[in-house]
């Protein structure tokens, strides 16, 4: 998992709908206080059936209510701890018809994971050996929170050593924020028209690709879209080197010609291959930089995770 620590207002409440914790961690700055060291941190998790679920927890016929635990094997580079979860009550995650793995919140940590994604009404991407992870944590009253993107799964043990492969994917946005001209901090990301794809050259040991043909939009607290946040930024590019079943390299926001836009102070990509002969791959990206957004120079943090299957 790649993670950054941002200034934030952290609050924790209990839902009146299902009596489960709700953690709110809105960022108040787009300049990171800390981040994981190169390569990120390892994460592990487990699930067991919840013997005493709350009302409206789980999804009948799809998955039983679960108790979810998750932890990281390290801290951020500056020493900030990753809180994790222990036997937190989980829900099945639904968003725009996409589903798969748990959405879990405790009083001070939250995880969303997706392994089934509806690209359209007739096309679905299914990860059988991996799932994407989006993570955040903070204690109520804190003025900073951790935000991470990553993956867990069954790593490939019979990696190809020759040939190439194309992967079609989906993108789950993590903590992606920028500073608006008025000084406020806003969420932003690519629209659903963007194409998500990765390419692996096993002989050369390279992974490239990412997002193309997209449009950056800001998502205000009122749910209104600010189209044309940055007309020149149409994608995100990954350039990584394969080592075993893993790969690591750089990530950057790019224009239609694939050139980096603005300055990147920290742009990292990590990924792994999963299943038989690398039939699936997941890549997490975390980018910090400054670019012209809404017509002015803006600091930004862009996070997300790609889940993809071999074509």
C-alpha positions as CSV (number, residue, x, y, z in Angstrom):
1,X,0.0,0.0,0.0
2,X,1.1,3.6,-0.8
3,X,0.0,6.1,1.7
4,X,0.2,9.8,2.4
5,X,-0.6,11.9,5.5
6,X,-2.6,15.1,4.9
7,X,-3.9,17.8,7.2
8,X,-7.6,16.9,7.9
9,X,-10.6,17.4,10.2
10,X,-11.3,13.9,11.7
11,X,-14.6,13.1,13.2
12,X,-16.3,9.8,14.1
13,X,-20.0,9.1,14.6
14,X,-22.4,6.2,14.6
15,X,-24.9,5.6,11.8
16,X,-28.6,5.6,12.8
17,X,-29.3,3.3,9.9
18,X,-27.1,0.3,10.8
19,X,-25.5,1.3,14.1
20,X,-22.0,1.1,12.5
21,X,-19.2,3.6,13.0
22,X,-18.8,6.3,10.4
23,X,-15.4,7.9,10.0
24,X,-15.1,11.3,8.3
25,X,-11.7,12.5,7.2
26,X,-12.0,15.5,4.9
27,X,-8.6,16.9,3.9
28,X,-7.8,20.5,4.7
29,X,-4.7,20.8,2.6
30,X,-3.3,19.2,-0.6
31,X,0.3,19.3,0.7
32,X,1.4,16.0,2.3
33,X,2.9,15.9,5.8
34,X,4.4,12.5,5.3
35,X,4.2,9.4,3.1
36,X,5.3,5.8,2.9
37,X,8.8,5.1,1.9
38,X,9.5,3.9,-1.6
39,X,7.7,0.7,-2.3
40,X,5.0,1.4,0.3
41,X,4.1,-0.9,3.1
42,X,2.8,-4.5,3.1
43,X,-0.8,-5.0,4.2
44,X,-2.6,-8.1,5.3
45,X,-6.2,-8.8,6.2
46,X,-8.7,-11.5,7.3
47,X,-12.4,-12.0,7.4
48,X,-14.7,-14.2,9.4
49,X,-18.5,-14.4,9.6
50,X,-20.0,-12.1,12.1
51,X,-22.0,-14.1,14.7
52,X,-24.1,-11.1,15.8
53,X,-24.6,-8.7,12.9
54,X,-26.4,-5.4,13.2
55,X,-29.6,-4.7,11.2
56,X,-28.9,-3.8,7.6
57,X,-25.4,-5.2,7.7
58,X,-24.3,-7.5,4.8
59,X,-26.1,-8.4,1.6
60,X,-28.6,-11.2,1.5
61,X,-27.7,-13.8,-1.1
62,X,-24.3,-12.2,-1.9
63,X,-22.2,-12.2,1.2
64,X,-22.8,-12.8,4.9
65,X,-22.0,-10.0,7.4
66,X,-18.3,-10.2,8.3
67,X,-15.8,-9.2,10.9
68,X,-12.8,-7.7,9.1
69,X,-9.2,-7.2,10.4
70,X,-6.4,-5.5,8.6
71,X,-2.9,-4.3,9.5
72,X,0.3,-2.9,7.9
73,X,3.8,-4.2,8.4
74,X,5.3,-0.7,8.8
75,X,4.7,3.0,9.3
76,X,4.9,6.1,7.1
77,X,8.5,7.3,6.5
78,X,8.2,9.9,9.2
79,X,7.0,7.4,11.8
80,X,3.2,8.0,11.6
81,X,1.4,4.7,12.5
82,X,-1.1,3.0,10.3
83,X,-4.0,2.2,12.7
84,X,-5.6,-0.7,11.0
85,X,-8.8,-2.7,11.9
86,X,-9.5,-5.5,14.4
87,X,-12.8,-7.4,14.0
88,X,-14.6,-4.4,12.5
89,X,-18.1,-5.0,11.3
90,X,-18.2,-5.0,7.4
91,X,-20.7,-4.3,4.7
92,X,-20.6,-5.5,1.1
93,X,-19.5,-2.6,-1.0
94,X,-21.9,-1.2,-3.6
95,X,-21.2,1.8,-5.9
96,X,-22.8,2.4,-9.2
97,X,-23.6,-1.3,-9.5
98,X,-20.1,-2.4,-8.7
99,X,-19.5,-4.8,-5.8
100,X,-17.2,-7.4,-4.5
101,X,-15.4,-7.1,-1.2
102,X,-16.1,-5.4,2.1
103,X,-16.6,-1.8,2.9
104,X,-15.5,-1.5,6.5
105,X,-15.4,1.4,9.0
106,X,-14.4,1.4,12.6
107,X,-14.2,4.5,14.8
108,X,-10.7,5.4,13.5
109,X,-10.1,3.4,10.3
110,X,-11.9,2.5,7.0
111,X,-11.3,0.2,4.1
112,X,-13.1,-0.1,0.7
113,X,-12.2,-2.9,-1.6
114,X,-13.6,-3.8,-5.1
115,X,-13.0,-6.8,-7.2
116,X,-16.0,-6.7,-9.5
117,X,-16.6,-3.7,-11.6
118,X,-19.3,-2.9,-14.2
119,X,-17.6,-1.1,-17.0
120,X,-21.0,-0.7,-18.8
121,X,-24.4,-2.3,-18.7
122,X,-23.1,-5.2,-20.7
123,X,-19.4,-5.5,-19.6
124,X,-18.0,-6.5,-16.3
125,X,-14.4,-6.9,-15.0
126,X,-14.0,-9.6,-12.4
127,X,-10.8,-10.1,-10.4
128,X,-10.8,-13.6,-9.0
129,X,-7.3,-13.6,-7.4
130,X,-7.0,-10.0,-6.1
131,X,-8.9,-7.0,-4.8
132,X,-8.2,-3.3,-4.8
133,X,-7.8,-1.5,-1.5
134,X,-8.5,2.1,-0.5
135,X,-7.7,2.9,3.1
136,X,-7.9,5.9,5.5
137,X,-7.5,6.4,9.2
138,X,-7.4,9.0,12.0
139,X,-8.6,9.5,15.6
140,X,-11.6,11.8,16.3
141,X,-10.3,15.3,16.9
142,X,-7.0,14.7,15.0
143,X,-5.9,17.4,12.6
144,X,-4.3,14.9,10.1
145,X,-5.3,11.6,8.5
146,X,-3.6,8.8,6.6
147,X,-4.9,7.9,3.1
148,X,-3.7,4.8,1.3
149,X,-4.2,2.7,-1.9
150,X,-3.1,-0.8,-2.5
151,X,-4.2,-4.4,-3.0
152,X,-4.2,-7.9,-1.6
153,X,-4.4,-11.3,-3.4
154,X,-2.9,-14.6,-4.6
155,X,0.4,-13.6,-6.2
156,X,1.4,-15.3,-9.4
157,X,3.9,-18.1,-8.9
158,X,4.4,-19.0,-12.6
159,X,5.3,-15.6,-14.1
160,X,5.8,-15.4,-17.8
161,X,9.4,-14.6,-18.9
162,X,8.7,-13.9,-22.5
163,X,6.0,-12.3,-24.6
164,X,3.6,-9.4,-23.9
165,X,0.1,-9.0,-22.4
166,X,-2.6,-6.4,-22.6
167,X,-4.8,-5.8,-19.6
168,X,-8.2,-4.0,-19.5
169,X,-9.0,-2.4,-16.2
170,X,-11.0,-0.1,-14.0
171,X,-9.8,2.7,-11.7
172,X,-10.9,3.3,-8.1
173,X,-9.9,6.8,-7.0
174,X,-8.3,7.2,-3.6
175,X,-7.7,10.5,-1.8
176,X,-7.4,12.9,-4.7
177,X,-7.5,16.6,-3.7
178,X,-6.3,19.9,-5.0
179,X,-6.2,23.5,-3.8
180,X,-8.8,25.7,-5.5
181,X,-8.1,29.4,-6.4
182,X,-10.0,30.5,-3.2
183,X,-7.7,28.4,-1.0
184,X,-10.2,25.7,-0.3
185,X,-9.5,22.0,-0.8
186,X,-11.6,20.0,-3.3
187,X,-11.8,16.4,-4.4
188,X,-11.1,15.6,-8.1
189,X,-10.7,12.7,-10.5
190,X,-11.2,11.4,-14.0
191,X,-14.6,11.0,-15.5
192,X,-16.1,7.6,-16.4
193,X,-15.2,8.1,-20.1
194,X,-11.6,7.5,-19.5
195,X,-9.9,4.3,-20.7
196,X,-8.0,2.2,-18.2
197,X,-5.4,-0.2,-19.6
198,X,-2.0,-1.7,-18.7
199,X,0.6,-3.4,-20.9
200,X,3.2,-5.9,-19.8
201,X,6.4,-6.8,-21.7
202,X,7.6,-9.8,-19.8
203,X,10.8,-10.2,-21.8
204,X,11.8,-6.6,-21.1
205,X,10.5,-6.6,-17.6
206,X,8.3,-3.5,-18.0
207,X,4.7,-2.4,-17.2
208,X,3.3,0.7,-18.9
209,X,-0.1,2.3,-19.4
210,X,-2.6,3.8,-17.0
211,X,-5.5,6.2,-17.9
212,X,-6.1,7.9,-21.3
213,X,-8.9,9.9,-22.9
214,X,-10.2,11.3,-19.6
215,X,-11.4,14.6,-18.3
216,X,-10.6,15.9,-14.8
217,X,-13.6,16.9,-12.8
218,X,-14.0,18.4,-9.3
219,X,-16.6,16.9,-7.0
220,X,-17.9,19.6,-4.7
221,X,-19.6,19.0,-1.4
222,X,-22.9,19.8,-3.1
223,X,-22.3,17.1,-5.7
224,X,-21.8,19.6,-8.6
225,X,-19.2,18.9,-11.2
226,X,-16.6,21.5,-12.1
227,X,-15.8,20.3,-15.6
228,X,-12.5,21.4,-17.2
229,X,-10.5,21.5,-13.9
230,X,-7.5,21.0,-16.2
231,X,-8.3,20.6,-19.9
232,X,-4.7,19.7,-20.7
233,X,-4.6,16.7,-18.3
234,X,-6.3,13.8,-20.0
235,X,-4.6,10.8,-18.3
236,X,-2.2,9.2,-15.9
237,X,0.9,7.2,-17.0
238,X,2.7,4.4,-15.2
239,X,6.3,3.3,-16.1
240,X,7.4,0.4,-14.0
241,X,10.0,-2.4,-13.8
242,X,9.0,-6.0,-13.1
243,X,10.7,-8.0,-10.3
244,X,9.3,-11.4,-9.8
245,X,5.5,-11.0,-9.6
246,X,5.8,-7.4,-8.5
247,X,6.6,-4.1,-10.3
248,X,7.5,-0.6,-9.2
249,X,8.2,2.7,-10.9
250,X,6.8,6.1,-11.5
251,X,3.4,7.7,-12.1
252,X,2.4,11.1,-13.4
253,X,-0.5,13.1,-14.7
254,X,-0.2,13.6,-18.5
255,X,-1.6,15.3,-21.5
256,X,-3.0,13.7,-24.7
257,X,0.6,13.2,-26.0
258,X,1.7,11.4,-22.8
259,X,3.8,14.3,-21.6
260,X,3.9,15.2,-17.9
261,X,1.8,18.2,-16.9
262,X,3.1,20.6,-14.2
263,X,5.7,19.5,-11.7
264,X,5.7,16.2,-9.8
265,X,7.4,16.2,-6.4
266,X,6.6,12.6,-5.7
267,X,5.0,10.1,-8.2
268,X,5.1,6.4,-7.4
269,X,3.4,3.3,-8.8
270,X,3.5,-0.2,-7.3
271,X,1.8,-3.3,-8.7
272,X,1.7,-7.1,-8.7
273,X,0.5,-9.9,-10.9
274,X,-2.1,-12.4,-9.6
275,X,-3.4,-15.8,-10.6
276,X,-2.2,-18.3,-13.2
277,X,0.5,-16.8,-15.4
278,X,-0.3,-13.3,-14.4
279,X,-3.9,-13.3,-15.6
280,X,-4.7,-10.3,-13.4
281,X,-2.8,-7.3,-12.3
282,X,-3.4,-4.5,-9.8
283,X,-1.5,-1.2,-9.6
284,X,-1.6,1.5,-7.0
285,X,-0.5,5.1,-7.7
286,X,0.2,8.1,-5.5
287,X,1.2,11.4,-7.0
288,X,2.0,14.7,-5.4
289,X,2.7,17.8,-7.5
290,X,1.6,21.2,-8.7
291,X,-0.2,22.0,-11.9
292,X,-2.5,24.6,-13.4
293,X,-6.0,23.6,-12.1
294,X,-9.0,25.9,-12.6
295,X,-6.7,28.4,-14.2
296,X,-4.2,28.8,-11.4
297,X,-1.1,27.0,-10.0
298,X,-2.5,24.4,-7.5
299,X,-0.9,21.8,-5.2
300,X,-2.5,18.4,-5.6
301,X,-2.4,14.8,-4.3
302,X,-3.7,12.1,-6.7
303,X,-4.2,8.6,-5.5
304,X,-5.9,5.5,-7.0
305,X,-5.7,1.8,-7.8
306,X,-6.2,0.0,-11.1
307,X,-7.6,-3.5,-11.2
308,X,-7.2,-5.3,-14.6
309,X,-7.6,-8.6,-16.3
310,X,-5.6,-10.0,-19.3
311,X,-7.3,-9.6,-22.7
